């Protein structure tokens, strides 16, 4: 589930505790789970990383990027259930890999935990790192999108706007949860064709995207009913308490009291209010 706000929260939680620290070990955690995807193999990553200092921790779309001395970087893609943690994982049985430090800092390790095992950990450098993080592979970050970027995104596709918002090559970082929330706040049906939106509607999406994402970051993301998402210190997020439509099928809209509906678009669940989000197909 981690989307832009959750990954940004992980990065902010981890950054002050690991920048400047030297990696003393990089190891797989003992478990009976299906191995996660790693590129290159763990032993190769360890050979490159051990003894190197962490110089930065940043976010690129839905990825955590840990830059180390020499120009290489760990690129961690949490996907559905992955977490980057400093302490207290939800359970030890789904810990996947650990970066260890022996310099006496406040935390002696950084962990990647993943219940479903869909996440990935890569150590990349040079052209491959630039490709994976570049604009040809990922679109403009959702928090960096200008009005012109939003207009271009909508004008260039006849897809439904909810589906267009999930295209990481056009706008990076928005996932299923926040796409539903953004369109509700903007008052736009998720079934509207993107290229048919008016300029005013596109401006509303641009404004609401920033407002929703920044508010979710402030509240440290959304922890849903399965309890999977936790911040770097294993604390729940708080933005789930502000959700207007997501996972509220059949409940009444807080704004107009119409029942929230659930539909499926591009194999993903969409939640919306037929009263607030009128439009063709709503």
N, C-alpha and C positions, 0 to 999 in steps of 0.2 A: 503493500500500500504506500510506502513512503513516496511522497511527491515533493515538489520544491520546498514547501515550508518545513516538512519533517527533515529533509536532508540538510537544509540550511541550519536548522536547530542542532542537528548532530554536529555539524562543522563548528558552529559557535561554541558548543559544549566541549568539544575535544581540543580545539585550537590552542587555548592558553596553557594547556597542560602537557602538550607534546612538542610544540615548536622549540627547537634548540636541543632536543634530547637525542641521544645516540641509540640506535637500534642495536641491542645486544643479542637478540635472537628473534627469528621469525619462524614459527612452528605451526604445524597442524595440531588441532585439539583432539584428544581421544574421544571418539563417539562411534555410534553404529549407524550413522546416517549415510545416505548417498553422498558422495563427494561433490563439492561445488566445483564449478568451472574455474580453472586458474590458467592464466597465460603469462609467461611460460610456466613450466612445472614449478611446484613449490620449492624444490631444492635449488632451482636456478634463481628464483626470486630471492631466496635466502642468501645465496652466494653474492648476489649483487648488493643486497640491502644491509647486511650485517656490518656494523662499524660505521655506517653512514648516519649523518645528522639530519633530522627532519627540519626543513627550512620553511615550510608553509603547509597549511591545511586550508583547502578552499572547496567551493562547490562549483560544478559545471552541470547545469540542468538537474537531473536526479542522481548525479554521481558525486561521491566524495573523492577528492583528489588530494593525496598526500605527497608533496614534493620532497625529494631527498637530495642530498649533495650529489653533484655530478650531472644533474639534469634529468634524471629518471623520476618517475612518479608512480606511486600506487594509485590505480583507478578502481574504486570500489563501487559497484552497481548493486544497491540493496534489492532492487526489484520488489517482489510482493511482501516479503517478511524480513528482510535483512536489517540489522541494526549495527551501528558502530558505537561501542560502549567503553567506558573507563572502569566500570564496576558493576557488580550485581546483575548478571544476565537474568532474563526471565526464567531460564532453567539452564543448567550446565550441559545438558545432553545435546543441545543444538549449537554449542560454540564450535566455530569452524577453524579459525586461525587466530594467532595471537602475535602481536609485536611486543617484545619485552625490553625493558629498560632497567639498568642496574646502577643508575647514577644517584639514587636516593631522592628522587622527586616525589611529589605527593601521590602519584599513581605509578605502579611499577609495570603496568601493561595496558595495551589497547587491544580490544577484542572485536572480532566480527562474528556476530551471532545470526543464524538464519534458520528459522523453523522449517520452511519448505525447501530450502536448498536450491532456489532459483537464482540467487545472487551470484556475482562474479567478482573475482579479485585478480587484477592484472598489474604487472609491473612493466611499464612501457617507457620508451625514450625516443628521441629523435623524430623522424618522420611519422612513425606509428602513433606516438603520443599526440603530435600535432593533428594527425588525421582524425583520431578518435574524439578529440576535444574541439576540433575546428568547425567552422560554420557549414562546411560541406556535409558533415556527418550529423551535426546538431544545429538546429536553427538558433535564432537570436533568443537569449534568455528572456523568459517571460517578464522579469522585472526591468529589463532593458529595452523592451519593445517600445518604439515610438508610434505616434499616430500613423505615420506613413507606413511603418511595418505592418500595422494592423490592417490598414487599407489594402496593402499589397496581398496580404494573406487571404483576405476575403474575396478580393476581386479575381484572384487567380484560381479559384476552385468552385465547382458547382456542388461540392459535398455539403451535407447538413452541417450547420455551424458547430454543433457539439463534436462531431467527428473531426472537423478541421482543427479544433482546439487541442485534440490529442495527437496531432501529427508533430512528432518531435523534431522533424527536419524543417518545420516552418516556425514553430514556437516551442522552445525547450523548457520543460519543467512542469507544465500543467498536466495533471492526470485526471482520472475519472471523477474523483470526489470534487475537486475544486472547479472543474469545468461545469458541473451541475450547479454549484453554488454561484459561480460567476454569472451564468446565464439567468439564474433566478433574480439576482440583484439587478441585473441589467434589464429585466423584464422582456426577455427575448425567448421565443420558443426554441428548444433544442433542435426542432425539425426544420427550421428556416434554412433555406439554401444560402450558403455564405455569400455568393456573388449577388444575391438579391437584397442584401441588407443595405439600408440607407446609411449615409455618412453619419447621421446622428446616432444610429444604432451601433455602428462600429466604434464611435467615440465612447458610447456607454460601455461597451465591452472593454475597451482600453482602460477606462477609469475604474471600472469594477474589478478588473483583473488585479490591478495594483492594490486596490483597497482590500480585497479579500486575501490576497497572498501576504501582504504586509501585516494584516491583522492576525492571520494564522501563525506567522513567524513570531509575532509578539506573544502569542499564547502558546508557543512551543509545539505547534502542530496539533494533529487530531489523533486521539487514541480511541479506536472504535470498540464495539462490544466484544470483539475477540481478545482485546487487551494486548495485541502484538506490539504495536508501536510504543516505544519508550525513548526518552531522550538519552543523552550520553551518560547520565547518572541514574538511569533506570527509573525515571519519574514519568508519570503520564503527562501527555499534552493536555491543553485545556480548550482547544478550539472546537472540539466536538460539541460543546455546550452552546455554540453559536450557529450550528448547522441549521439552515432553513428548509432544505429539501432532501439532502442526501440521507438515504436509508430511512425515510419517513413515509413510505408508501401507506396510503390510507389515512394518515394523520392530517389534521387541518392546517392549512397554511397560516402562519402567524400574521400575515399581512391582510389576506382577504377571506380566510376561512374556507376556501375550496379544498377538497381532499387532494393530497399530493398523489401523483401518479408515477408509475414505474413503467418504462418501456426499454427495449433493447436496441442499441445502435452499434453497429460494427462489433457485435459479440460482447458489448459492455452494457451494464445497467445504467440507465439515465433516470434521474428523478427530477420532476418539475411540477409546477403548479399551473393547471390549465386556466386558472382565473387571472393570475399575474402575468403569465407568459403566453399571451394570445398570439396567434399567427397561423399561417397555413399548416395544416396537419396537427395542430395542437388539440 
